[in-house]
Amino acid sequence: MRCMPAYLPKYNLKYCGVKIVSVAPANKKRGLPTVLGEYLLRMRKHSN
C-alpha cells in the first residue's frame, strides 16, 4: 500500500487530501484489477 499526499497551499488552504493505492499483481490471473485506489479529501479545521 502506498500513500501520496496532495496539498497545494499556493492554490487552496481549505483542503488537503491523500491518494491511497494498493497493487495486487496476482489479481491479473483472476481477471481482476491489479491496481486499487481511492482519494480522501478533507476540509481543514481552524480553532480561533
N, C-alpha and C positions, 0 to 999 in steps of 0.2 A: 504494500500500500504506500502511496506517495501523496504528499500534500503540497499544494502550490498556493502560497498566499497571494492575494490580489488586493492591493491597497494603493491607491493613487491620490495622495493628499493634494497634489497640484490641481487635480480636477474636481475632487469631491471629498470633503471632510466628514460627511454624514454616514458613509457606508464603508464597510470593508467585507472581504469575502475570502473564501478558500475553496479550491477545487480539490476534491479527494478522488484519487484514481487507484484502481487495483487492476493487476494484469493476471490473467489465468490462461496461460498458453495451452493447457490440456483441454480447454473448452473447445478448441478448434476441431478436435476429433469427434466431439459430440454435436457439432453444428451449432454451437452457442457462441455468443460474442466473447472475444478474448480480452477486451478492454472494457471495464465498467467504471463509470464515474458519475459524480454529482457535484453541484456547485452550491455552496451555502453562502447566502448573502445576509449580513447582519447590519442593523442600524446602530450607530454609535450612540451611547448614552453619556450625558453630561450631568454632573452633580454640581449645581451652582448654589 
